[in-house]
Amino acid sequence: MSSVQAPTRHKVVVIGSGFGGLFGTKALRRAPVEVTMLAKTTHHLFQPLLYRVATGILSEGEIAPPTREVLSGRDNARAAR
Ligand SMILES: Cc1cc2nc3c(=O)[nH]c(=O)nc-3n(C[C@H](O)[C@H](O)[C@H](O)COP(=O)(O)OP(=O)(O)OC[C@H]3O[C@@H](n4cnc5c(N)ncnc54)[C@H](O)[C@@H]3O)c2cc1C
């Protein structure tokens, strides 16, 4: 008796949750791969708005959403540390 296995999808590891990492992961949304985004932090820092935090206009959380939240709803991507 032979067993038939479903084809395994390629695994892609993206290092970093900055602009490059996020846009790279999003670009693979419909690709037949499983993406793991490895990062030092658990959030994506939107650097262009740092000055607004420094000047008290925004809070840290408003420019640094959790990476898991940013990637939620994506079937083929997950964040890890
Ligand atoms: C104050 C400020 C304002 C800016 N304003 C603008 C602007 O108005 N317009 C504009 O176009 N650009 C702006 N930039 C530049 C823009 O933010 C950067 O060009 C952009 O963030 C670079 O993206 P990146 O993905 O290459 O790097 P980053 O966004 O720096 O991401 C690198 C990621 O890799 C992770 N990482 C690093 N080392 C490791 C490791 N060893 N293991 C795991 N993870 C690791 C980091 O934690 C980070 O998540 C600004 C930058 C700053 C600092």
The ligand as an ORCA input file, in Angstrom:
! r2SCAN-3c Opt
* xyz 0 1
  C      13.722     59.345     11.948
  C      13.614     58.737     10.585
  C      12.753     59.295      9.651
  C      12.657     58.746      8.370
  N      11.796     59.304      7.468
  C      11.679     58.767      6.229
  C      10.771     59.321      5.276
  O      10.066     60.306      5.530
  N      10.707     58.742      4.039
  C      11.464     57.668      3.720
  O      11.365     57.176      2.582
  N      12.325     57.109      4.606
  C      12.449     57.650      5.846
  N      13.340     57.103      6.745
  C      14.150     55.972      6.316
  C      13.358     54.680      6.372
  O      12.729     54.533      7.638
  C      14.352     53.569      6.113
  O      14.896     53.755      4.823
  C      13.676     52.212      6.178
  O      13.138     51.984      7.453
  C      14.685     51.115      5.826
  O      13.975     49.922      5.808
  P      14.702     48.539      6.065
  O      13.673     47.465      6.020
  O      15.863     48.438      5.125
  O      15.350     48.682      7.503
  P      14.596     48.874      8.901
  O      13.261     49.503      8.726
  O      15.609     49.524      9.788
  O      14.347     47.396      9.379
  C      15.388     46.514      9.764
  C      14.755     45.415     10.597
  O      15.690     44.368     10.798
  C      15.702     44.036     12.173
  N      17.004     43.442     12.467
  C      18.216     44.032     12.396
  N      19.162     43.147     12.722
  C      18.537     41.977     12.974
  C      18.989     40.689     13.358
  N      20.277     40.414     13.530
  N      18.071     39.718     13.542
  C      16.752     39.966     13.353
  N      16.251     41.176     12.993
  C      17.164     42.151     12.815
  C      15.400     45.315     12.910
  O      14.933     45.070     14.204
  C      14.322     45.892     11.989
  O      13.054     45.355     12.282
  C      13.454     57.620      8.032
  C      14.309     57.058      8.996
  C      14.394     57.593     10.250
  C      15.306     56.963     11.293
*
